[in-house]
Amino acid sequence: MIKRTIEQLKELECLKMSELAEYCGVRYSTVKYYSELGLLPYEQRGERLAKYYPREEASTRLKDILTMRDEGKSVPEVINFFRGIQNG
């Protein structure tokens, strides 16, 4: 499989987990962790139900999460914040 460049990723509507990590400049494990907590939006496609992340929405959400963590917010505080947004 050929690795896509950042410029190519910018043109895609949805990204795989590894592509989202590269696009945002974080580790794959970071994307996986926050995805497993239910904090990153994704859709599942294909027979294997692979996760695909909407590039704009997921990258913005991930940057917001990382900013909150840098500001000293705990993971439970981050979860509660985004759950509050979803329940609006």
Contact map, one row per residue, 1 for C-alpha under 8 A:
1110000000000000000000000000000000000000000000000000000000000000000000000000000000000000
1111000000000000000000000000000000000000000000000000000000000000000000000000000000000000
1111100000000000000000000000000000000000000000000000000000000000000000000000000000000000
0111110110000000000000000000000000000000000000000000000000000000000000000000000000000000
0011111110000000000000000000000000000000000000000000000000000000000000000000000000000000
0001111111000000000001100000000000000000000000000000000000000000000000000000000000000000
0000111111100000000000000000000000000000000000000000000000000000000000000000000000000000
0001111111110000000000000000000000000000000000000000000000000000000000000000000000000000
0001111111110010001000100000000000000000000000000000000000000000000000000000000000000000
0000011111110000000000100000000000000000000000000000001000000000000000000000000000000000
0000001111111000000000000000000000000000000000000000000000000000000000000000000000000000
0000000111111110000000000000000000000000000000000000001000000000000000000000000000000000
0000000000111110000000000000000000000000000000000000011100000000000000000000000000000000
0000000000011111000000000000000000000000000000000001111000000000000000000000000000000000
0000000010011111111100000000000000000000000000000001111000000000000000000000000000000000
0000000000000111111100000000000000000000000000000111100000000000000000000000000000000000
0000000000000011111110000001001100000000000000000011100000000000000000000000000000000000
0000000000000011111111000001000000000000000000000000000000000000000000000000000000000000
0000000010000011111111100000000000000000000000000000000000000000000000000000000000000000
0000000000000011111111110000001000000000000000000000101001100000000000000000000000000000
0000000000000000111111111111011000000000000000000000000000000000000000000000000000000000
0000010000000000011111111111000000000000000000000000000000000000000000000000000000000000
0000010011000000001111111100000000000000000000000000000000100000000000000000000000000000
0000000000000000000111111100000000000000000000000000000000100110000000000000000000000000
0000000000000000000011111110000000000000000000000000000000000000000000000000000000000000
0000000000000000000011111111011000000000000000000000000000000000000000000000000000000000
0000000000000000000011001111111000000000000000000000000000000000000000000000000000000000
0000000000000000110011000111111100000000000000000000000000000000000000000000000000000000
0000000000000000000000000011111110000000000000000000000000000000000000000000000000000000
0000000000000000000010000111111111000000000000000000000000000000000000000000000000000000
0000000000000000100110000111111111100000000000000000000000000100000000000000000000000000
0000000000000000100000000001111111110000000000000000000000000000000000000000000000000000
0000000000000000000000000000111111111000000000000000000000000000000000000000000000000000
0000000000000000000000000000011111111111000000000000000000000000000000000000000000000000
0000000000000000000000000000001111111111100000000000000000000000000000000000000000000000
0000000000000000000000000000000111111110000000000000000000000000000000000000000000000000
0000000000000000000000000000000011111110000000000000000000000000000000000000001000000000
0000000000000000000000000000000001111111100000000000000000000000000000000000000000000000
0000000000000000000000000000000001111111100000000000000000001000000000000000001001000000
0000000000000000000000000000000001100111110000000000100001001100000000000000000000000000
0000000000000000000000000000000000100111111000000000110011000000000000000000000000000000
0000000000000000000000000000000000000001111100000011110001000000000000000000000000000000
0000000000000000000000000000000000000000111110000011100000000000000000000000000000000000
0000000000000000000000000000000000000000011111001111000000000000000000000000000000000000
0000000000000000000000000000000000000000001111111111000000000000000000000000000000000000
0000000000000000000000000000000000000000000111111100000000000000000000000000000000000000
0000000000000000000000000000000000000000000011111100000000000000000000000000000000000000
0000000000000000000000000000000000000000000011111100000000000000000000000000000000000000
0000000000000000000000000000000000000000000111111110000000000000000000000000000000000000
0000000000000001000000000000000000000000000111111111000000000000000000000000000000000000
0000000000000001100000000000000000000000011110001111100000000000000000000000000000000000
0000000000000111100000000000000000000000011110000111110000000000000000000000000000000000
0000000000000111100100000000000000000001111000000011111011000000000000000000000000000000
0000000000001110000000000000000000000000110000000001111111000000000000000000000000000000
0000000001011110000100000000000000000000000000000000111111100000000000000000000000000000
0000000000001000000000000000000000000000000000000000011111110000000000000000000000000000
0000000000000000000000000000000000000000100000000000111111111000000000000000000000000000
0000000000000000000100000000000000000001110000000000111111111100000000000000000000000000
0000000000000000000100110000000000000000000000000000001111111110000000000000000000000000
0000000000000000000000000000000000000000000000000000000111111111000000000000000000000000
0000000000000000000000000000000000000011000000000000000011111111100000000000000000000000
0000000000000000000000010000001000000001000000000000000001111111110000000000000000000000
0000000000000000000000010000000000000000000000000000000000111111111000000000000000000000
0000000000000000000000000000000000000000000000000000000000011111111100000000000000000000
0000000000000000000000000000000000000000000000000000000000001111111110000000010000000000
0000000000000000000000000000000000000000000000000000000000000111111111000000000000000000
0000000000000000000000000000000000000000000000000000000000000011111111100000000000000000
0000000000000000000000000000000000000000000000000000000000000001111111111000010000000000
0000000000000000000000000000000000000000000000000000000000000000111111111110010000000000
0000000000000000000000000000000000000000000000000000000000000000011111111000000000000000
0000000000000000000000000000000000000000000000000000000000000000001111111000000000000000
0000000000000000000000000000000000000000000000000000000000000000000111111100000000000000
0000000000000000000000000000000000000000000000000000000000000000000111111110110000000000
0000000000000000000000000000000000000000000000000000000000000000000010011111110000000000
0000000000000000000000000000000000000000000000000000000000000000000010001111111000000000
0000000000000000000000000000000000000000000000000000000000000000000000000111111100000000
0000000000000000000000000000000000000000000000000000000000000000000000001111111110000000
0000000000000000000000000000000000000000000000000000000000000000100110001111111111000000
0000000000000000000000000000000000001010000000000000000000000000000000000011111111100000
0000000000000000000000000000000000000000000000000000000000000000000000000001111111110000
0000000000000000000000000000000000000000000000000000000000000000000000000000111111111000
0000000000000000000000000000000000000010000000000000000000000000000000000000011111111100
0000000000000000000000000000000000000000000000000000000000000000000000000000001111111110
0000000000000000000000000000000000000000000000000000000000000000000000000000000111111111
0000000000000000000000000000000000000000000000000000000000000000000000000000000011111111
0000000000000000000000000000000000000000000000000000000000000000000000000000000001111111
0000000000000000000000000000000000000000000000000000000000000000000000000000000000111111
0000000000000000000000000000000000000000000000000000000000000000000000000000000000011111
